[in-house]
Amino acid sequence: MVSVFHNAKPNRKKGHKDYLLIYSRYDPRADKSQWFLAGMDSKEMEEERYQDALHCLKCDDVVYSLYQHDCHPCKCGACEIDGGKLYNSINGHPEDYELVKIDLLNDGIVVEPLPVVEGS
């Protein structure tokens, strides 16, 4: 789950950013979700806006990774993605998922699936 808030009048003297990214991640070791906050200026948001994601064709879940070592499986466990913008590490059978891009600002999936390159 990700929420992005736009600050129309950030107070630069206090170090406020243009955007606030709030996201939760399930931690299987603790068996609970954890919440994270990240402030971003407009340039950083444009760089982070589109994320590679996996759409699981078995459970219809969409999972993505925001940063290195941020591994996330789908609900049914058929596939998982890791690496954020640094790299894509994908586990699962290619017939069980499609690689897509998500738009964090619009909470939407970019319609066309991206081709999966073998060995990536």
C-alpha positions as CSV (number, residue, x, y, z in Angstrom):
1,M,0.0,0.0,0.0
2,V,1.3,3.4,-1.0
3,S,-0.1,6.9,-0.5
4,V,1.4,10.1,-2.0
5,F,0.5,13.5,-0.7
6,H,1.4,16.7,-2.4
7,N,2.2,19.7,-0.3
8,A,1.0,22.8,-2.1
9,K,3.0,25.2,0.1
10,P,6.0,23.5,1.6
11,N,7.9,25.5,4.2
12,R,11.5,25.3,2.9
13,K,12.9,26.9,6.0
14,K,11.7,23.9,7.9
15,G,12.9,21.5,5.3
16,H,9.5,20.5,4.0
17,K,9.4,18.6,0.7
18,D,6.9,18.8,-2.1
19,Y,5.6,15.2,-1.7
20,L,5.2,12.8,1.2
21,L,5.3,9.1,0.3
22,I,3.7,6.9,2.9
23,Y,3.9,3.1,2.4
24,S,3.4,0.0,4.4
25,R,5.2,-3.3,4.0
26,Y,4.4,-6.7,5.6
27,D,7.3,-8.1,7.6
28,P,6.9,-11.9,7.7
29,R,9.5,-12.1,10.5
30,A,7.4,-9.9,12.8
31,D,4.1,-11.1,11.2
32,K,2.9,-7.5,10.9
33,S,2.9,-4.5,8.6
34,Q,5.3,-1.6,9.2
35,W,4.8,2.0,8.0
36,F,7.4,4.1,6.4
37,L,7.6,7.9,5.4
38,A,9.7,9.5,2.8
39,G,9.8,13.2,1.9
40,M,10.5,14.0,-1.8
41,D,10.9,17.1,-3.8
42,S,9.4,17.3,-7.3
43,K,12.5,16.1,-9.1
44,E,12.9,13.1,-6.7
45,M,9.2,12.2,-7.2
46,E,9.5,12.2,-11.0
47,E,12.5,9.9,-10.7
48,E,10.6,7.5,-8.3
49,R,7.1,7.9,-9.8
50,Y,7.1,4.9,-12.0
51,Q,8.2,1.6,-10.5
52,D,8.6,-1.8,-12.1
53,A,6.1,-4.2,-10.7
54,L,4.8,-7.8,-11.1
55,H,1.2,-8.6,-11.8
56,C,0.5,-12.1,-10.5
57,L,-1.8,-13.9,-12.9
58,K,-2.8,-16.4,-10.3
59,C,-4.0,-14.1,-7.4
60,D,-4.2,-10.8,-9.4
61,D,-1.9,-9.1,-6.9
62,V,0.5,-6.4,-8.0
63,V,3.8,-6.2,-6.0
64,Y,6.8,-3.9,-6.4
65,S,10.0,-3.0,-4.7
66,L,10.9,0.5,-3.7
67,Y,14.6,0.0,-2.8
68,Q,17.4,-2.5,-2.7
69,H,16.7,-5.6,-0.5
70,D,13.0,-4.7,-0.5
71,C,11.7,-8.1,-1.5
72,H,7.9,-8.6,-1.8
73,P,6.0,-11.7,-2.8
74,C,2.5,-11.7,-4.1
75,K,-0.4,-12.9,-1.9
76,C,-0.3,-16.5,-3.1
77,G,3.5,-16.7,-3.2
78,A,3.8,-17.6,-6.9
79,C,6.2,-14.7,-7.7
80,E,8.2,-12.0,-5.9
81,I,10.3,-8.9,-6.9
82,D,13.3,-7.2,-5.3
83,G,15.7,-4.5,-6.0
84,G,13.7,-1.2,-6.5
85,K,15.3,1.1,-9.1
86,L,18.8,-0.6,-8.6
87,Y,17.9,-3.9,-10.2
88,N,15.0,-6.3,-10.8
89,S,15.3,-9.7,-9.2
90,I,12.3,-11.7,-10.0
91,N,11.4,-15.2,-8.7
92,G,8.6,-17.3,-10.0
93,H,7.5,-19.0,-13.2
94,P,7.2,-16.6,-16.1
95,E,3.8,-18.0,-17.0
96,D,2.5,-16.9,-13.5
97,Y,3.2,-13.2,-13.8
98,E,3.7,-10.2,-16.2
99,L,6.1,-7.3,-15.6
100,V,4.3,-4.0,-15.6
101,K,5.0,-0.4,-14.4
102,I,2.9,1.3,-11.8
103,D,2.4,5.0,-11.3
104,L,2.7,5.9,-7.6
105,L,0.9,9.3,-8.1
106,N,-2.1,7.9,-9.9
107,D,-2.1,4.5,-8.2
108,G,-2.5,2.9,-11.6
109,I,-0.8,0.3,-13.7
110,V,0.7,1.4,-17.0
111,V,-1.5,-0.6,-19.3
112,E,1.0,-2.4,-21.5
113,P,3.0,-5.2,-19.9
114,L,6.7,-4.9,-20.3
115,P,8.7,-7.7,-21.9
116,V,10.6,-9.9,-19.6
117,V,14.2,-10.4,-20.6
118,E,15.5,-13.8,-19.9
119,G,18.5,-13.8,-17.5
120,S,17.5,-10.5,-15.8
